[in-house]
Amino acid sequence: MYGVLSGILWWEFLRNHKNGNFPLLHIWIGAIIFPIVFSGVVELLQKYCTTYRGGYWLDFVANIIGVTLGSLISYYVMKPCMDKH
């Protein structure tokens, strides 16, 4: 889920910055840091705000892996495709 979220954020960012001159700090914050922090907050909310769900470290690690894979795929697959158009 977070890999797809990261991919969508990458797609939107790359679509709006087709000239290739884009600030990498913005994409780091928007498409990588934000989904990781969001997934951590969701895990904490599951642990402390529900009685039937738990927050697990392995879920958080899986979310980070998803964000990483989504970002890598987006950058190395979507970026060349968008550069062609």
C-alpha positions as CSV (number, residue, x, y, z in Angstrom):
1,M,0.0,0.0,0.0
2,Y,2.7,2.5,0.9
3,G,4.7,1.5,-2.1
4,V,1.8,2.5,-4.3
5,L,1.4,5.7,-2.3
6,S,5.0,6.5,-2.9
7,G,4.7,5.6,-6.6
8,I,1.7,7.9,-7.0
9,L,3.6,10.8,-5.3
10,W,6.6,10.2,-7.5
11,W,4.4,10.1,-10.6
12,E,2.7,13.4,-9.7
13,F,6.1,15.0,-8.9
14,L,7.7,13.8,-12.1
15,R,4.7,14.9,-14.2
16,N,4.9,18.4,-12.8
17,H,8.7,18.6,-13.3
18,K,9.2,17.3,-16.8
19,N,12.1,19.7,-17.5
20,G,14.3,17.5,-15.3
21,N,15.3,20.4,-13.1
22,F,13.7,19.5,-9.8
23,P,14.6,19.8,-6.2
24,L,15.5,16.4,-4.8
25,L,14.8,17.5,-1.3
26,H,11.1,18.0,-2.1
27,I,10.7,14.5,-3.5
28,W,12.6,13.0,-0.6
29,I,10.2,14.6,1.8
30,G,7.1,14.2,-0.2
31,A,7.4,10.7,-1.7
32,I,9.8,9.0,0.8
33,I,9.7,10.6,4.3
34,F,6.0,11.3,4.4
35,P,4.8,7.8,3.6
36,I,7.3,6.3,6.1
37,V,6.1,8.7,8.9
38,F,2.5,8.2,7.9
39,S,2.9,4.4,8.2
40,G,4.5,4.8,11.6
41,V,1.7,7.0,12.8
42,V,-0.9,4.4,11.6
43,E,1.0,1.6,13.5
44,L,1.0,3.7,16.7
45,L,-2.7,4.5,16.3
46,Q,-3.5,0.8,15.8
47,K,-1.6,0.0,19.0
48,Y,-2.8,2.7,21.3
49,C,-6.2,3.7,20.0
50,T,-7.9,0.4,19.2
51,T,-8.5,-2.7,21.3
52,Y,-8.6,-5.2,18.4
53,R,-5.5,-4.1,16.4
54,G,-1.9,-4.0,17.2
55,G,1.1,-2.0,16.0
56,Y,3.9,-4.2,15.0
57,W,7.5,-3.4,14.1
58,L,7.6,-5.9,11.3
59,D,4.6,-4.2,9.7
60,F,6.5,-0.9,9.9
61,V,9.6,-2.4,8.4
62,A,7.4,-3.9,5.6
63,N,5.9,-0.5,4.9
64,I,9.4,1.0,4.7
65,I,10.4,-1.7,2.2
66,G,7.3,-0.9,0.2
67,V,8.1,2.8,0.1
68,T,11.7,2.0,-0.9
69,L,10.6,-0.4,-3.7
70,G,7.9,2.0,-4.9
71,S,10.4,4.8,-5.0
72,L,13.0,2.8,-6.9
73,I,10.5,1.5,-9.4
74,S,9.0,5.0,-9.9
75,Y,12.3,6.6,-10.4
76,Y,13.9,4.1,-12.7
77,V,10.8,3.0,-14.7
78,M,8.5,6.0,-14.7
79,K,11.1,8.7,-15.0
80,P,12.5,7.4,-18.3
81,C,9.0,6.9,-19.7
82,M,8.0,10.5,-18.8
83,D,11.3,11.8,-20.3
84,K,10.3,10.4,-23.7
85,H,7.0,12.3,-23.8
